[in-house]
Amino acid sequence: MIKRRASMETEIRKRMREGSGEVEVRHIFKKEELKGKARLVARITLKQGCSIGSHVHGQEEEIFYVLKGEGVATENGETFVLKEGDAMVTGGGSSHSIENQSENPLELFAVILLF
């Protein structure tokens, strides 16, 4: 299946997971378009000062791959910087959050897989 950008739904989520500002989520493929166990395949953009608040992934895992920019991520209380080309995976009861403290947009490729 080929899916053109024009057919990808984009939504703006305010204070996503009790974070700050707005998060742009471009759904590359929606769950119902896939046969596997993914519930999210998206490009996520956070502008300066915007964040996704801390949340837990129980019977799933989330992968972030940084396409552009830099973000401050927290996983289970430990904070670190993610830069272009870096990736992280969180799941199995772990919590995480991410914030853009830089002037440039932070763009992530995100996938959530169910166990």
ChimeraX commands (.cxc) that place a marker at each C-alpha (Angstrom):
marker #1 position 0.00,0.00,0.00 radius 0.5
marker #1 position 1.20,3.49,-0.86 radius 0.5
marker #1 position -0.15,6.33,1.24 radius 0.5
marker #1 position 0.41,9.90,0.12 radius 0.5
marker #1 position 1.07,12.69,2.59 radius 0.5
marker #1 position -2.11,14.46,1.53 radius 0.5
marker #1 position -4.18,11.52,2.80 radius 0.5
marker #1 position -2.48,11.37,6.22 radius 0.5
marker #1 position -4.61,12.81,9.00 radius 0.5
marker #1 position -2.93,15.46,11.14 radius 0.5
marker #1 position -4.24,16.39,14.55 radius 0.5
marker #1 position -3.20,18.96,17.12 radius 0.5
marker #1 position -3.29,17.72,20.71 radius 0.5
marker #1 position -3.28,20.39,23.40 radius 0.5
marker #1 position -1.47,19.54,26.64 radius 0.5
marker #1 position -0.85,15.96,25.47 radius 0.5
marker #1 position -0.61,13.65,28.49 radius 0.5
marker #1 position -0.73,16.79,30.69 radius 0.5
marker #1 position 2.28,18.25,28.88 radius 0.5
marker #1 position 2.74,21.85,27.73 radius 0.5
marker #1 position 1.54,23.57,24.59 radius 0.5
marker #1 position 0.46,21.78,21.44 radius 0.5
marker #1 position 1.73,18.59,19.81 radius 0.5
marker #1 position 1.21,17.93,16.10 radius 0.5
marker #1 position 0.57,14.27,15.31 radius 0.5
marker #1 position 0.60,13.22,11.65 radius 0.5
marker #1 position -0.80,9.68,11.46 radius 0.5
marker #1 position 1.28,7.91,8.82 radius 0.5
marker #1 position -0.76,4.74,9.24 radius 0.5
marker #1 position -3.69,4.25,11.58 radius 0.5
marker #1 position -4.22,1.06,13.57 radius 0.5
marker #1 position -7.07,-0.09,11.33 radius 0.5
marker #1 position -4.85,0.22,8.24 radius 0.5
marker #1 position -2.33,-2.28,9.61 radius 0.5
marker #1 position -2.46,-6.04,10.11 radius 0.5
marker #1 position 0.22,-6.10,12.82 radius 0.5
marker #1 position 0.12,-5.07,16.46 radius 0.5
marker #1 position 0.94,-1.37,16.04 radius 0.5
marker #1 position -1.52,1.16,17.43 radius 0.5
marker #1 position 0.41,4.26,16.35 radius 0.5
marker #1 position 2.74,5.04,13.45 radius 0.5
marker #1 position 3.18,8.80,13.33 radius 0.5
marker #1 position 5.38,11.83,12.86 radius 0.5
marker #1 position 5.21,13.99,15.98 radius 0.5
marker #1 position 6.28,17.65,16.03 radius 0.5
marker #1 position 6.84,19.69,19.18 radius 0.5
marker #1 position 7.57,23.40,18.90 radius 0.5
marker #1 position 9.71,25.27,21.43 radius 0.5
marker #1 position 8.39,24.85,24.97 radius 0.5
marker #1 position 5.97,22.07,24.05 radius 0.5
marker #1 position 6.00,18.63,25.64 radius 0.5
marker #1 position 4.31,15.27,26.00 radius 0.5
marker #1 position 3.76,14.70,29.71 radius 0.5
marker #1 position 4.85,11.67,31.66 radius 0.5
marker #1 position 2.83,8.53,30.99 radius 0.5
marker #1 position 3.19,4.77,31.40 radius 0.5
marker #1 position 3.25,2.09,28.70 radius 0.5
marker #1 position 1.96,-1.15,30.20 radius 0.5
marker #1 position 1.36,-3.96,27.71 radius 0.5
marker #1 position 3.00,-2.04,24.89 radius 0.5
marker #1 position 6.18,-0.22,23.97 radius 0.5
marker #1 position 6.76,3.12,22.29 radius 0.5
marker #1 position 9.70,3.90,20.05 radius 0.5
marker #1 position 10.85,7.47,19.38 radius 0.5
marker #1 position 13.37,8.19,16.61 radius 0.5
marker #1 position 14.54,11.82,16.37 radius 0.5
marker #1 position 14.25,13.05,12.80 radius 0.5
marker #1 position 15.16,16.70,13.50 radius 0.5
marker #1 position 15.98,18.83,16.48 radius 0.5
marker #1 position 16.73,18.04,20.09 radius 0.5
marker #1 position 14.58,17.08,23.06 radius 0.5
marker #1 position 14.87,16.42,26.76 radius 0.5
marker #1 position 13.45,12.99,27.57 radius 0.5
marker #1 position 12.73,11.44,30.94 radius 0.5
marker #1 position 12.36,7.70,31.45 radius 0.5
marker #1 position 11.51,6.39,34.92 radius 0.5
marker #1 position 12.82,9.60,36.47 radius 0.5
marker #1 position 16.14,9.66,34.59 radius 0.5
marker #1 position 16.60,12.65,32.26 radius 0.5
marker #1 position 18.73,12.75,29.11 radius 0.5
marker #1 position 19.03,14.68,25.84 radius 0.5
marker #1 position 17.93,13.11,22.55 radius 0.5
marker #1 position 19.42,14.53,19.34 radius 0.5
marker #1 position 18.87,13.94,15.63 radius 0.5
marker #1 position 19.49,10.28,14.87 radius 0.5
marker #1 position 18.97,9.12,18.48 radius 0.5
marker #1 position 16.23,6.68,19.46 radius 0.5
marker #1 position 14.56,5.42,22.63 radius 0.5
marker #1 position 12.12,2.66,23.48 radius 0.5
marker #1 position 9.89,2.60,26.57 radius 0.5
marker #1 position 7.48,-0.12,27.60 radius 0.5
marker #1 position 6.49,-2.89,29.96 radius 0.5
marker #1 position 5.32,-0.58,32.75 radius 0.5
marker #1 position 7.98,2.12,32.30 radius 0.5
marker #1 position 7.10,5.80,32.11 radius 0.5
marker #1 position 8.47,8.54,29.89 radius 0.5
marker #1 position 8.01,12.13,28.74 radius 0.5
marker #1 position 9.68,14.45,26.23 radius 0.5
marker #1 position 10.04,18.21,25.93 radius 0.5
marker #1 position 11.43,20.58,23.33 radius 0.5
marker #1 position 13.55,23.19,25.13 radius 0.5
marker #1 position 15.28,24.38,21.95 radius 0.5
marker #1 position 14.28,27.09,19.49 radius 0.5
marker #1 position 13.88,24.66,16.57 radius 0.5
marker #1 position 11.02,22.19,16.18 radius 0.5
marker #1 position 11.58,18.67,17.49 radius 0.5
marker #1 position 10.37,16.06,14.98 radius 0.5
marker #1 position 9.99,12.44,16.00 radius 0.5
marker #1 position 9.00,9.25,14.22 radius 0.5
marker #1 position 6.89,7.34,16.76 radius 0.5
marker #1 position 5.60,3.77,16.81 radius 0.5
marker #1 position 3.56,2.11,19.57 radius 0.5
marker #1 position 3.58,-1.70,19.48 radius 0.5
marker #1 position 1.24,-3.89,21.54 radius 0.5
marker #1 position 2.55,-7.01,23.31 radius 0.5
marker link #1:1,2 radius 0.2
marker link #1:2,3 radius 0.2
marker link #1:3,4 radius 0.2
marker link #1:4,5 radius 0.2
marker link #1:5,6 radius 0.2
marker link #1:6,7 radius 0.2
marker link #1:7,8 radius 0.2
marker link #1:8,9 radius 0.2
marker link #1:9,10 radius 0.2
marker link #1:10,11 radius 0.2
marker link #1:11,12 radius 0.2
marker link #1:12,13 radius 0.2
marker link #1:13,14 radius 0.2
marker link #1:14,15 radius 0.2
marker link #1:15,16 radius 0.2
marker link #1:16,17 radius 0.2
marker link #1:17,18 radius 0.2
marker link #1:18,19 radius 0.2
marker link #1:19,20 radius 0.2
marker link #1:20,21 radius 0.2
marker link #1:21,22 radius 0.2
marker link #1:22,23 radius 0.2
marker link #1:23,24 radius 0.2
marker link #1:24,25 radius 0.2
marker link #1:25,26 radius 0.2
marker link #1:26,27 radius 0.2
marker link #1:27,28 radius 0.2
marker link #1:28,29 radius 0.2
marker link #1:29,30 radius 0.2
marker link #1:30,31 radius 0.2
marker link #1:31,32 radius 0.2
marker link #1:32,33 radius 0.2
marker link #1:33,34 radius 0.2
marker link #1:34,35 radius 0.2
marker link #1:35,36 radius 0.2
marker link #1:36,37 radius 0.2
marker link #1:37,38 radius 0.2
marker link #1:38,39 radius 0.2
marker link #1:39,40 radius 0.2
marker link #1:40,41 radius 0.2
marker link #1:41,42 radius 0.2
marker link #1:42,43 radius 0.2
marker link #1:43,44 radius 0.2
marker link #1:44,45 radius 0.2
marker link #1:45,46 radius 0.2
marker link #1:46,47 radius 0.2
marker link #1:47,48 radius 0.2
marker link #1:48,49 radius 0.2
marker link #1:49,50 radius 0.2
marker link #1:50,51 radius 0.2
marker link #1:51,52 radius 0.2
marker link #1:52,53 radius 0.2
marker link #1:53,54 radius 0.2
marker link #1:54,55 radius 0.2
marker link #1:55,56 radius 0.2
marker link #1:56,57 radius 0.2
marker link #1:57,58 radius 0.2
marker link #1:58,59 radius 0.2
marker link #1:59,60 radius 0.2
marker link #1:60,61 radius 0.2
marker link #1:61,62 radius 0.2
marker link #1:62,63 radius 0.2
marker link #1:63,64 radius 0.2
marker link #1:64,65 radius 0.2
marker link #1:65,66 radius 0.2
marker link #1:66,67 radius 0.2
marker link #1:67,68 radius 0.2
marker link #1:68,69 radius 0.2
marker link #1:69,70 radius 0.2
marker link #1:70,71 radius 0.2
marker link #1:71,72 radius 0.2
marker link #1:72,73 radius 0.2
marker link #1:73,74 radius 0.2
marker link #1:74,75 radius 0.2
marker link #1:75,76 radius 0.2
marker link #1:76,77 radius 0.2
marker link #1:77,78 radius 0.2
marker link #1:78,79 radius 0.2
marker link #1:79,80 radius 0.2
marker link #1:80,81 radius 0.2
marker link #1:81,82 radius 0.2
marker link #1:82,83 radius 0.2
marker link #1:83,84 radius 0.2
marker link #1:84,85 radius 0.2
marker link #1:85,86 radius 0.2
marker link #1:86,87 radius 0.2
marker link #1:87,88 radius 0.2
marker link #1:88,89 radius 0.2
marker link #1:89,90 radius 0.2
marker link #1:90,91 radius 0.2
marker link #1:91,92 radius 0.2
marker link #1:92,93 radius 0.2
marker link #1:93,94 radius 0.2
marker link #1:94,95 radius 0.2
marker link #1:95,96 radius 0.2
marker link #1:96,97 radius 0.2
marker link #1:97,98 radius 0.2
marker link #1:98,99 radius 0.2
marker link #1:99,100 radius 0.2
marker link #1:100,101 radius 0.2
marker link #1:101,102 radius 0.2
marker link #1:102,103 radius 0.2
marker link #1:103,104 radius 0.2
marker link #1:104,105 radius 0.2
marker link #1:105,106 radius 0.2
marker link #1:106,107 radius 0.2
marker link #1:107,108 radius 0.2
marker link #1:108,109 radius 0.2
marker link #1:109,110 radius 0.2
marker link #1:110,111 radius 0.2
marker link #1:111,112 radius 0.2
marker link #1:112,113 radius 0.2
marker link #1:113,114 radius 0.2
marker link #1:114,115 radius 0.2
view
